Amino acid sequence: MPMSDESCLIDTDILSYILKRKENVYGNALQYLETHRKFTISCITYYECFRGYKA
């Protein structure tokens, strides 16, 4: 499937659900990755996840 130019920003809550493999969110994330091939996160989301893992 070709890559789409339309992408979205994944926020901290959604990224957390994906990492925890929550059923609905995880399934949607896999479908998203089929089209876009990567997630886009903000520096704030990166920081919040980094800080959460560090704690």
N, C-alpha and C positions, 0 to 999 in steps of 0.2 A: 504494500500500500504506500503511495507517495506521501512524503512529508507535507504537512499543511503549513502555511504561513501564519495561521491563526493559532496563537498559544495563549495560555493563561498563567497567572502567577499562583503557585500553590502556597497557601498560608500555613502557619505553624500547626494549627489544629488538624488540618487535612493531612499534612505530612506525618504527623504523629499517628493518625489512624492508618495510614498506608504502612508505616513501619511496624505497627501492631497487627497488621493484616485483618483489619475489621472488614467483614464480608462485603457489604455494599461498596464501601469506599475503595477497597483493594481491587475489586473487580472492575470498577470504573477506571481506576488508575492504570490497570493493565490495558484496557481499551484505549485510553489516552496515549499510553506509550507506543502502541502499535502505529498510531498516526504521527506523533510528534517526536518519538524516540528519546526524549529527555524531559525532565521536570525543570521548571524555572522557579527559583525561590528568591526572596529578597534577602538583603544582608541582615535585616532584623530577624527573619525566620532562621537564618544560619546561626546568628548569635544566640537566639533563644534555645535552639536545639543543642548547640555546643555547651551552653551554660547548664542546660538540663542534664546532659550526659556527664558533665564534670561534677555536678552535685550528687 
